[in-house]
Amino acid sequence: MTEVLEEKPVAAVRSAGVTAAATLGILGSVSALFAWGWVFVSMVGLPRDNQGRHVYEVHPISFFAIALIPPILIAMGIRTSIGLFQLKSWARRGALLWATLALIFSSAVIAFRPYETFVISDNFVSPQASLRQLLAVSFVIFTFPFGAWWLLYFTRKRVIAQFELPATGDSTLTRSS
């Protein structure tokens, strides 16, 4: 005869949706880090101007804003994603903030440049303008659906309940304090 041993049930198992959102957040943040690094290294490597000055000497405020703000936002995105893995309640609110900002910015791109966002014309457009349009379309395609998904998903009652349960059990499966 086989006996089934009674096991203590896990109080709060992280759902697959929260795991997917956290994984997407980390992957998106790491991708943004690589993209920012490429832009930053390219900017630092620009040749000197006619007066022999580097870009950081000509535009110091813009240079330091580009050097500091994106890595801080990327670090916040990574930390929020790790908090989602740990089912921290502040991480759910942070994900809602990220989703709201993503929807606002992608909606603004659509609202203020509707034709330029969705139609990439080869006529009368420089290669630089085509690249900007491609980046705008890529931004909207990436941020709008994921922002909408996070905004709807993290406001569901079952998801909110996952983040409000008391801390018990294994920290990889349940919420830790």
PyMOL commands that set and color helices and strands:
alter all, ss='L'
color gray80, all
select helices_A, chain A and resi 16-44+55-58+60-85+89-112+114-118+127-153+157-164
alter helices_A, ss='H'
color red, helices_A
deselect
rebuild
show_as cartoon
